[in-house]
Structures are given as C-alpha cells and as structure tokens.
C-alpha cells in the first residue's frame, strides 16, 4: 500500500498556495507515483480569485484540511465483525473464536450501531444458563434453537418467536404432571408418545424430542394443529438442555447504552485518551454519516503513524495548517524568507528568490523533461500572474515572466486579458462578511515579544476598496481585542494604481507603520505609493521597525 503524502500551502490560502499544491502534487505523481500517493490539500477557504481559476480550468478544489494530526482514518483499523441482533449466542461465540477480534458490533440494516458484545459478555451469559425463562425473556426465534442444537425442524415456523413460558425437561407423562406444563413452555422430551401428546395439549409452544427419536405421525399432526413447533435433537436431554440457552439472541446480553464509539475523522490522540478509561479493548468506528465502518483496538491506536506533508508557498510555523508539528514534513517548496520550522531529519528544501512558488515548480517540470498538462499549466500561470500582479510587483523577476508566458502558451490564454478577468473576479466582495474578507489572505509574524498580522485585499475597483475601509477597521479592532496579535494591518491594494492603503489596528500599530515607511500619519491608516507586495514592501519594513 502506497504512503499518502499531502501537499499543502499556508492558512488563508491565496491563489499561489492552492495552485502550487495542485501542480506539485501532479509533478510528484508523475515522477514518484510508484512510491507514494500525492494529494493536494488546502488549509483554509478559497478566495474568489482562486475559485475563478479552478472553475476556468475545470479543476476541483483540493480538499480542506484544518488539522493534520493523525486521525482514525489514518489508522489501519479492522473492518470488524458486524452482526444482526437476532443471531444466537453460540453463533456469536463461534464467530469470535474463528477471528482475532474480541468484540462483535450489532448493526441494523442501514449500518447504524445498536450494541456491542465482547467475549467476556458471552462467557458471563453462559454462566447464567440456569435461568429457565431466558428463552422467552429474550424473544428467541425457533430457528436459533434449531441452529444451536443442530436439530431438525419437524413442523412449525422457523421464524416464530418463543416469547413466553419456561424451559422444562420431562422424560415421562408423570414428569409432565409434576412440572405443570402450560401455555408457551418449551419442553424437552424423549421417545414417549403419551408425554409428547400431553405437552402439546397443555399448550407447549415448542417441543424438542431428544436422542434423535422420530415423533409419530399423529403427534406431528397434533403439533401442527395446535401451532406447536416440533424439533428433533440428535443429542441427549442433558446436552440439549445445556446448549439450549446458547440459542438466545445476542441482543439480550449486548451493551446498548453508553457505547463508546468514535468517528473516523476523530484525532487519534483524543481517541487514545478516551479509550484508556474503559475496560473494552475494541471500539466501533463510524464514518461521516454515522454508519459503522470498522473496529479500532488499543493496539491499532499505538501503531498510528504521523501524516506526511510537503509544504508549498510557506515555511512558517505560524502560517502552517493546524497540527503541523505532529506531522512528518518531507519537503518545502517556497519563495519567502526562511522562517521557523523544525523537521525530524534532513529534507528536500527548495527556495528561490522569485515572485511565486509556481515559478519554482515550473522549473522542476522543465528540468525533469515533463509535458505539463494544459489545466496544470493554467493554474501555475494564474498563480504567477496573481502573485506578481501581472508583473507589476517588485517581487517579479525575469524568471516569473518567462515561466508565466510559457505556461500561458500551453494553457491557451492571453496573460493580460486573463489576468484582468481573474483580478475582477477576485474583487467581488459584495457577498462576503468582514471576517471572510479579512481572512482571504492573512498571515501572522513574530518579532521578539510582538506578534503582528498582515492581510491583503486586492481589487481593480478603487471605490470598492474605499467602501470597505471603515467596516474592516472595526473588524480589525475585534481581532486585536481577541488577543490573536498585538498589531493588525490590512493592505487595500489598488491593482491599477499599483499602490496600497495600509489600515492599522492595535496599540502602536499606526506609529510603527509611520516609522517603518517614513510617510505621513493618516486616520488609522497610511498611504503607500507603489506598494503592492506584502512580502517585499511591507513585512521587512515592519519587522525592522519593531526590532529597533
């Protein structure tokens, strides 16, 4: 079985983060598909621009992963033994003896868990076999009795249910008189025609003739007329009686309330903690719809390994998907400054001073001599156009432009026209809340004792940027009040004017911005002529100002 390796970008993903994950996952499949299954993921919701790109090239969005700690679905848990509620204790016992499992899970016809029973539960039920009323108390089907004692059903309905009376043993007619057979009883007899006749007349619901004796024709007819099930057991009376209670449906002894179950989406560490407090060793596992899919054991939980990751478009712990520190990072492909990230061992780390991660990945396709699929070329080109603002950003290099134009040729698009359509799609904020707009492209950074965050909103519509200013400032104050960061900034970037207004929230945020950029102080914002790149024109300056 191939290892699953997840290719994922940063939280609040932009177009480069998502498209690079798709492109690099495809690259790895083409170059190393025999050794691993490479799966593109995203660490947050898509922004409108990225949605436009994926729709344009007919690609599905990578699945959302908000936490990459190992989940039960990453554990090699077993399918488990699923049973219906009416099977006998004996059959359940035989199933467990033939398997390595310790527990059976009772489900209905739709996969809903109704109960569980363990080896210990069945053993305890056998110890309670002296109860003469257990067959009726458990509503035991006649077919269970037939199967358990290996009997032949001479007459009667196998689906009939024993739901009244006691189990009685009588060898002769005199024994029956002493036992006072009455309606609904199950009676064990030998080859005594008078005793058999009397048991039927007295209202027995089920008669079991032992030692393989054949009931007389007239007894069979009498039993049929009176609705009495007539069975022929190959065993003696004592052995038949001893085994009879093993025909009881498992549902009678199953645990039905307070069952500890887990969902395959649950975090393995959380499951371990919960499982440690119970006497059971095996636990039902459910899928997203709540249907039974298997059983996990404590041993399975111990063996669970870490998820394997490849990070694209970032290398900062603060920007990583949740639980990243509990995953095994295998590679990093990035174009940002090297941040704080630790790995278990040496990894493949590819970092270049270019304007977009997809530019790096394009070079890897070229170096490997691979033919780039049209849709993948389109997504990589889109990422470059987005990150470089159609080559307007100071982060843009000749390598970015050359890669984008080459990819555009493969994808069959005109870079200028396509870019403006893409930017326009990304500028449609009317249906989004302040929180959604703020988190479209937001990252946090640590400088000494300070934590600050910078988001960016880009648009070709300046009026739309102006209209959102006040409501975004109000939301930013809430973010600071929530303690996520000491200072929060939001770039309102006018793509056509190639400039940004930097909104500021938090104690000292505005003064820090004035000091960092040497500009005039506005009303909770500063205007930055020619600033469109957070990575090159905002983060280094803010970081330097906070270090002074």
N, C-alpha and C positions, 0 to 999 in steps of 0.2 A: 504494500500500500504506500502510495506517494505521500510525502510530507506536504501539508498545506502551508504555504508561505504567503503572508498577507502584505501587499504593497499599499502603503497608506501615507497620506500627507498630514498636514497640521490641522488643528481645530479651526473652526470657522473657515473652511477651505475656500480658496479663490479658484479661478479657472486653471491656473498652472498646477495647483495642488492636485486637483481631480484628474486633469488630463494627463499629467505626468504619471500618476498612479496607473491609469489605463494603459498608457504607452509602454511603461516599463514592465508591467505585468505581461503584456503581449511579447515584448522583447525577451523576457526570461523564459516564457513558454517556448519561443522559437529557438532559443539557444540552450535551454536546460530542462525542457519539458519532460525528459525521461527520468529526471531525478526528483522533481517537485511539481506540485500543482500551485501555480502562482495566481493569486486572486487579488484584484484591485478592490480597495475599500476607501471609504471616506470617513472623516472624523467629525462631521457636522453636516448641517443642512446646506443644500445647494443654493447659490445665489442666482438671480435671474439671468445673468450673463452666461453662467455655466450651463444652466438649463437650456438656453438658446443653442449653445454649441452642441450639446449632446443631441438635442432634437434635430438640428440641422444635419448632422452626420448619422442619424439613425442609431445611436448607441444608448443602451440602458445605463442609468446611473449606477455607479458602484454601490454595493450595499453599505448601509450605515453601521459603523462600529464606534460606540461611545466609550467602550471599556474593553480592553484586550486581555484582561486577566483570564486564566483558563476557566472555561465553563464546562458544565456536564457534557455538552455535546462534543467537547474535545476529548472526553474520556472514553476509553474503549469498554463501555459498559455492555453487558449482555442483553440479548433480546428478552430473556426471562421466560417463565412459563406462565402463560395466560390460560385460565380455565373458566368454565361456566359454573354458575352457582349450584347446579344440581348434581355434579359428579360425586361419586361416593368417596368416603374417606380412604377406602382401600385403593381406589384408582389414584387418588392424590398421593398416597404413600408410595405406590409403585412408581409414579412419575418422578418423585423426588429421589427415590433410590437409584433410578436409572440416569440421573443427571448430577451435575456438580452443584446444583442450586440447593439452597436451604429454605426457600420461600416460594409459595405459589401466589399469584395475583388473580383474584376473581374479577372478571370484567363482564359488562353486558354486551349486547350485540353491536354497540356503537363504539366500543373501546373505552368506556368510562369505568374507572376503578370502583368496585363495590366492596372490596375487602381483601385481606391477605391472611394467609395461614402458613405457619412455619412447621418444620419437623417437630419441634417441641410441642406445638399446639396439638398436632395429630397424636403424638405419643400420650399427651395428657387426656385426650378424648378416649383413647383405648383403655386407660386406667379407669375411666368412668363407665365402663361397659356393663356394669351390673344394673344399670337403670333399665327396668323392663318397659318403660314408657317412652324411651328416647326415639324410637322409630316414628311414632305418631307426633311427638313433640317437634320433630324435625321435618314433618311432612315428607316422608321418604317415598320416592317413586318405586313402584313394583319392579321396574327394570333395573334399578340399583341393586335390589335384593337378588334378582336373577344373576346379574353380572358378578356380584361379590361372592356368592357361594357356589357359582358355577352350576346353577340349577337349570332345569328345563321348564319352561312355562307351558303347562299342560292346557290350561284355559285361563282366560282373563285378559284384561287390558294392560299391557306393559307400562302405559303412561298413567295408569291410575295411581293415586297417591294414598299412602297409609297415613291418615291424619287423626285417628282416634284409636283407643284401646291399648292393650299391653301385649307383650310377647310372652307366650305361655308354652310349656313343654308338657306333653301328656302322651304316655305310651298306650294307655287303655281307656275304655269308656269310663271306668271308675275314676281314673285320674282326672278326666274332664269334669266329672261331677264335683270332685274336691276343688278343682281350680275355678269353677263357676265361670265358664266361658260365656262372654256376652258380646253384643254388637261391636264390631270394629277391631276385635282382637286378632293377633297373628298367632297361629297355633302350629307348633312343631309336633308331628305325629310319626308313628311307624306304620307298618302294613297291617292296620286294624280297621277293617271296613266300618264296623259299628262306631268306633271313635271318630272316624272321618265324617260319617254321616251326621253324627250328633253335633260336631263342631260347625258344620255348615248350617244345620237347622238352628243352632243357637246364635247365629249371626256373625260368625267369624268373617273378617274381611279378606284374610289370606291364610291358606293352609299350606304348610310345607311338609311333604311326605319324605322322610329321610331313608337312607340306605338304598337309594335307587329303586325303591318299590314303585310298581306301576299301579296307580289308582284304578279301581274298577270303572267300567263304562258308565254305570248308573251313578257313581259318585261324581264323575266328570260332568254328567248331565245335570245333577243336582247343584253342583257348584256354579255351572253356567246360569241356571235358572235363578239362582239367588245372588248373582253378582259377586261371587267369591273367587278370588284368584287362587288357582291351584298350581303349586310348584312341586317338582320332583328334584330333591337334592341327592347328589351321589355320596354324600358324607353321612356319618352317623349323627345322631341327635345332638350329642355334646359338642362335636366340632362345628356343626351347623349353627348351634346357639352361640358359640364363642365368636364366630365370624359375623353373625348377623348384624350386630351393631356397627360393623365397619361399612355397611351399606348406607349409613346416614349421609345426607348431602353435606359437603364441606361448609356450606353457608351457615349451618347450625353452630359450628365451632369457630368460624372465622372472626377475626377482629374487623369490625365495620366502622367503628367510631375512632376519631383521633388518629387516623393513619398518617404517619409521616411520609409525605411524598415530595418529590422535587420536580422542577421543570428543567428541561434540557438547556434552557437559557440561564439557569442559576449559576452563580460564581462558585467554583469548586471549593474554595476556602470556606465560604459560608456554609456549604453543604457539610463539609467535614465537621465544623463546629456543632451543627445541629444534630448530626448523626452520632456524635460522641456521647450524647446524653441518653441514648436508648439501648435496650437490650438486643434489638434486632441487628442483624448483620447485613441485610439486604433491603433495598428501598425502591418502590416503584418510581419510574421516571416518566414524565408526561411531556408531550410536545406543546407547541404554542396554543393549540386548540384544546388542550387539557386531556388529550387521549393517551392511553398507555402505549409506550414505545419500548420499554425495557426495564431492567432492574440494575441498579448500581450497588456494588458492595464496598465495604470499607477498604478492601484491598485495591479495588479499582481506583478509588479516590487517591490512594497513596501513590499510585503509578502515573497519575496525570502529569503530563509534561507541560512546559511553557509554550505559548504560541510563538511562532517565528515571524519576525517582521522585517520588512525593508522600508526604511523611511525615505520619502521623497519630499523635496521642497522645504525642508527644515531640519534642524538638528538641535533644537532647544527643548529641554525637558518641560518647560512651562507651556510650550505650544503643542506638545505631543498628546496623542489620544490617551484617555484615561487608562491607568494600569500598565503603561508602557514599561515602567521599571520592573514589572514582574513578567515581562516578555523577553525573548531572546532576539536582540537586534542583530541581523546578519549583514546588512549593507545600509549605506546612506548615500543618496544622490542629491546634491544640493548646490545652490549658488549664493547662499547667505554666509555671513561670518560664522566661524566655528564657535558654537555655544557649549553649554554644559550638558554633556551626555556621557554616560558610562556604559560600557559593554562588557560582556563576560569574557571576551577574548578578542584577538585581532579580527578586524572585519575589513571588507572592501569599502573604502570611503572615497567617493569621487566628488570633488568640489572644484568648481571653476568660477572665476570672476566674470560671469556673463549675466545677461539680464533675465534669464529664465532657465528653469530646470529642464524644460523640454528641449532647449538648445543642446544641453549636455547629452540627453538621451538620443537625440537625432544623430549626434556624432557617434554614439555607440552602435546604432543601426548601420551607419555608413562603414565604420571600421570592421564590422562583422560581415559586411557584404550582403546584408539582408534587403529583401524587397519590402518596402513599407506599405502596408495595406492603406487604401485610399482614406478610409474613415479615421485610421490612426494618424495618418499624415495631417488630416484636417484638424484633429484635436490638438496635436502638437503645435501646428501653425497658429491656432486660436490662442493657445497659451502664451506663445511668444508675443503675438500682437497685443494681448491683454496686459502682460507684464511690462512691455516696453511702451505701451500707449501708442501703438503704430509707429515705433521707432523714435518717439518724441522724448522718452525718458532718458535722463543722463546715465542710467544703468545699461542702456542699449549699446551693444558692441557690434562690430562688423560681423562677428560670428552669428549673432542673433538674426541680423537682417538676412544674411546669406542662407541660414537654415530656414527661416520663415518663407522666403521666396521659393526655395527648392521644394519645401513641403506644400506650398500653395499650388505649385505646378502639378504635383501628384494628386492633390485634392480637387483640382479644377476650380479654384476660386481666385478672384481678384482681391488682393490683400487690402487695398484702400476701401473699396466698396464694402467688402465683407466686414472689415473692422468697424466701420461706422454703423452698420446694421447691428453688429454684436454689441457695440457700446450703447446704442439706442435701446436695445432690449434690456441691457443691464441697468439702464437709467429709469426704468419703470418701477417707481417705489410706491405708487398710489395705494396698492393693496396690502402694503406691509406695515407692521407696527414699528414703533421706535426701537423696541428691543431687537426685532428682526433686522432692521436696517443697520443698527449699531454693530451687530454680530456678523454681518456679511463678510467682513474681512478685518477682524480684530485680533491683535496679538499683545501679549504682556512680556515685560522685560524686567530684569532685576539689576539694580546698580547699587552696590553697597547695602545700605539699610532701606533703600527705596524700591518700591515696585511701581512701575508705571505701565500703562497700556496705551496703544495707539491703534485706532481703527481708520479705515479709509473708505470713503464713498466717492465713486467716480461717476460723472454724468456729462453728456453733451448738452444738457439743458440747464443753464445757469439759474433760471428762475426756480426750477425745482429744488436746486441746492439752497437758494435763499429762503424758500418757503419752509424748509425743514429745519432751519438753524435753531430756532427757539425751542422747538419740541425736543430736538436732540440734546441741547444743552441741559434741559430739565431732566432728561433720562440719564445723562452722564453724571449729574449730581447724585442720582439714586445709586448708580454703580459705585461711586466713591463712598457713599454712606453705607453701602453693604460690605465694605472692607475688602473688596477684591483687589483694589490698587490704591496707592496714595494719591496718584495723579492720573487723570484720564484725558486723552486727546483724541480728536476726530478730525481727519483731513477731509474737507469737502473739496474735491478736486474737479476743476473745470477743464475737461479734456481739450476743448477747442482753444481756450485761453492759455492752456499749459501753466496753470497756477492753482494754488490751493489756499483756502481759508482754514486755519488750524483752530478748532474750538478747544477750549481749555476748561477743565473742572478739577477741583481739589485744591487744598491749601498749597500755595506756592506754585501751582501749575502755570498760571499766566506769567508770573515773574520769571520762571525758569525758561519759558518759551522766548520771552523778550531778550533774556541774557544769551540764550543759545543761538538766536538768529539775528540779533542786532537790529531789530525792527521796532516800530512804534507799537505801543500797547493799545489795543482796541478794547471794546466792551466784551470781555470774556473770550477774546479771540485775537489772533494776529494774522495778517495777510502776507503770504509768501509768494512773491512773484517768481515764476519759473520753477516752482517746487511741485513735482508730481510723483517723486519716488520716495516712499517711506524708507526703504532700505538704505538709500544713499544720501537723501537730503533731509531726513528727519531724525532717524534713530541715532546716527553717530553724533549729531549736534546736541540732542537732548541728553544723551549719555555723558558726553563731555561736560555739559553744564552741570549735571548732577554730581560729577566727580570732583568739582572744584570746591 
